[in-house]
Amino acid sequence: MLLLALVPYCVILLGLFLGYAGVRPAMLGWAICMLGALSGPTIGALVFWQSQLWMLAGIASLPFIVVAAKTIEDLSYPLINDVTTDVAHPPVFAAAVDAPANAGRDLAFPDRFGPIIRKSYPDLRPIVLDGSPPKVFRRAFDLVDERVGWDIKHSDEATGIIEAEVTTAVLSFVDDVVIRVKSAGDKTRVDMRSKSREGLVDGGCNAKRIKAFLNRLEGRKLDWSMDLNTGKEPPALKVHRGSHNQRDCN
């Protein structure tokens, strides 16, 4: 009976393995993990029916309980998969358009997401920093280059554009990020956009990624040596009610 109770875990481990192995689409690994979790109650009931052991039934059902709790948490996020600090004139992807994984995909920012972002993430704004655009650009480039799982695909100091692919820690989802640095009077403004390649919703990952990056970039003007891995986490992102998705963020 113990082996039967462990079946959901074995299925989930298979999904995680496919993700770490880089099998595409990443949603395949996610779907297998969800299949394992959703099988928990059924297997738990079967285990209890045959053994009358609540503990084994609970072990089998635990993954489903965890996924259900995560889903409830994710219900606070809006049903979008593309987020930016400038909904009126969002940064435009260029290198991402040429990525084989994006072949046939429309990377234009959906106009209907603008009001949703303003309402759901009222504190998601561009940052304005002291210093010239070239200086801020180099600061942003170094920060992107240091981040684990971020792979710079294009950078142009003249236009102030940095594009990168972000691979998440779990299941290896790949998202596209573009950062735009431009002059704002005697200061420099930094905008950012983050878009999920897979899935229609992001569970708030894109907004969290933007908020964390810009907070750390802004903090670097005070502490250039701040460690990205051990530095203080940014303030919690204010979010209003929306929908969900089971994904990890990076």
Secondary structure as UniProt FT lines:
FT   HELIX           2..5
FT   HELIX           7..20
FT   TURN            21..22
FT   HELIX           26..38
FT   HELIX           40..51
FT   HELIX           54..74
FT   TURN            75..76
FT   STRAND          82..84
FT   HELIX           95..98
FT   HELIX           100..102
FT   TURN            103..104
FT   TURN            111..112
FT   HELIX           113..120
FT   TURN            122..123
FT   STRAND          127..129
FT   HELIX           133..146
FT   TURN            148..149
FT   STRAND          150..156
FT   TURN            157..160
FT   STRAND          161..167
FT   TURN            171..172
FT   STRAND          174..184
FT   TURN            185..186
FT   STRAND          187..196
FT   TURN            203..204
FT   HELIX           205..219
FT   TURN            220..222
FT   TURN            224..225
FT   TURN            228..230
//
